[in-house]
Amino acid sequence: MAYDVIVLGSGPGGYPAAIRASQLGFKTAIIEKESLGGICLNWGCIPTKALLKSAQVYESMKHSKDYGLEASDVKQNFEAVIKRSRGVADKMSKGVTFLMKKNKIDVIMGFGKVKGKGQVEVTGADGKVQVVDGKYIVIATGARSRQLPSMPIDGKKVIGYREAMVLPQQPKSMIVVGSGAIGVEFAYFYNSMGTKVTIVEFLPRIVPVEDEDISKELEKQYKKQGIEIYTSAEVTGVDTSGAGVKAKVKTASGEITLEADIILSAAGIVANIENIGLEQAGIKVEKGKIVVDKYQQTNVNGIYAIGDCTPGQALAHVASKEGINAAEHMAFIEKKLAHAPDPLDYNNIPGCTYCTPEVASIGYTEKAAKDAGYEIKVGKFPFMASGKASAAGATEGFVKVIFDAKYGEFLGAHMIGYNVTENIAEVSVARKLETTYHEILNASHPHPTISEGIKEATAAAYGEAIDI
């Protein structure tokens, strides 16, 4: 079979790449070894948000009296919560199947391996092998849980994120190793469901990629929720021989032993680049990632790579845009488009964590801005002063904005609180348009909304705050 474009992987990078390629007039095929939609739709972004929503509803039900309501005998059904999450994921995966048909994209199920420029070998579940020809190839193979040598995942007592989504029974206690987005989201979910949760983080603060003020606030809120947290701590070994699991943890004050029913390893991800033909095809790899240029081209002409197997941020929306850009660059080469795509600005990528309170950020942290040599103006607006947050009964957190003092350039924004993941896009668009503080202050923000916090924090940075 011969195609113009072959996409290897159908996750949030692969399927948009295939769709955009088809829209641009390319005969396109997509190869998937498991389920359409990849990790994001089936085992990542989407089902975790379904779990988190169940936890949030449960929390609201338990605190109904705070809203002048009474709900007696409130209980959670862990199996039903998991079932709902899987149902949401299945629905989304079927949606991708529909999109493939709608856009006349051939779906080839099996494990794909690049045989060289213009060829992919596909091994089906039945062991049968076929070779698919394509002028262009897009590698979108994603990533998986990183395994730490000190605690190999066995799928039962030491688990990764996939197992954490479908546990047959709710554990009474859990140790979460790693406090990035995956770690803190699962920590919130299981703690809300009634599991005793302990977080162990190797670095000095939780959510370590965030601004320091965000880390401090989330740690404060998590401790209020009853989550135990150890930072600057390392799991040096685990013992799974008993009924549960024992973890030896090296802390600044000495070694301790933590006991729980289960350990969730959330210590990052590793790219899926093994056994997909990179070496044979001569595709360059550095530090476990496929090397690409600003248009997602590898060093081999006609072969592109996108998403978590490349050096950019491991985020679904990054992969999607990279996939679209790859397709549009092919179209530019083939004179189907008059201009090359606009390369991604990796310093203007929103990052969102969907725990409670939510975390959203973009651009420079305060420290990074100072380290880059900027003289800065910083403004903060606490949600305690927000009418919408007060009405929602969610006054935790704040918005923090950072501007260049000389020109007013919007350098970054960092938010923690109710619904802030829905507000960070404003800053992304503003920074893309090279907006300054002046435009933010003079653009009307509707009242009462959480989005007002961006304007109010900006006003605070310039000594013009009204509501604080």
JOGI-V829307 format. One record per pair of residues at least 24 apart in sequence whose C-alpha atoms are under 6 Angstrom apart, sorted by the first residue. I is the first residue (numbers start at 1). J is the second residue. If there is no record, write none. Layout:
I | J
I | J
This chain:
1 | 132
2 | 133
2 | 134
3 | 27
3 | 28
3 | 134
4 | 134
4 | 135
5 | 134
5 | 136
5 | 137
6 | 30
6 | 134
6 | 137
7 | 137
7 | 138
8 | 138
8 | 139
8 | 140
9 | 140
9 | 141
10 | 36
10 | 37
10 | 38
11 | 37
11 | 38
12 | 316
12 | 320
13 | 307
13 | 319
13 | 320
13 | 323
14 | 140
16 | 320
17 | 323
17 | 324
17 | 327
20 | 324
21 | 327
28 | 105
29 | 105
29 | 106
29 | 107
30 | 107
31 | 108
31 | 109
32 | 109
32 | 110
33 | 109
33 | 110
33 | 111
36 | 93
37 | 93
41 | 89
42 | 89
43 | 162
47 | 85
47 | 89
50 | 85
51 | 85
52 | 189
55 | 189
55 | 192
113 | 276
113 | 277
114 | 276
114 | 277
116 | 281
136 | 302
136 | 303
137 | 303
138 | 303
138 | 304
138 | 305
139 | 305
140 | 306
141 | 272
142 | 272
142 | 308
142 | 309
143 | 270
143 | 271
143 | 272
143 | 308
144 | 269
144 | 270
145 | 269
146 | 268
146 | 269
146 | 270
150 | 236
150 | 237
151 | 238
157 | 262
158 | 263
158 | 264
159 | 264
160 | 264
160 | 265
171 | 261
173 | 197
173 | 260
173 | 261
174 | 260
174 | 261
174 | 262
174 | 263
175 | 199
175 | 263
176 | 263
176 | 264
177 | 265
177 | 266
178 | 266
178 | 267
179 | 206
179 | 207
180 | 207
181 | 353
183 | 266
185 | 355
188 | 355
197 | 227
198 | 227
198 | 228
198 | 229
199 | 229
200 | 230
201 | 231
201 | 233
202 | 232
202 | 233
202 | 234
203 | 232
204 | 231
204 | 232
205 | 231
211 | 365
271 | 309
294 | 343
295 | 326
296 | 326
352 | 421
357 | 417
357 | 418
358 | 416
358 | 417
359 | 415
359 | 416
360 | 414
360 | 415
360 | 421
361 | 413
361 | 414
362 | 412
362 | 413
363 | 411
363 | 412
364 | 411
364 | 412
375 | 405
376 | 403
376 | 404
376 | 405
377 | 402
377 | 403
377 | 405
377 | 461
378 | 402
378 | 461
379 | 457
379 | 458
379 | 460
379 | 461
380 | 457
381 | 453
381 | 457
387 | 448
388 | 448
388 | 449
399 | 453
408 | 436
408 | 437
409 | 436
410 | 436
423 | 451
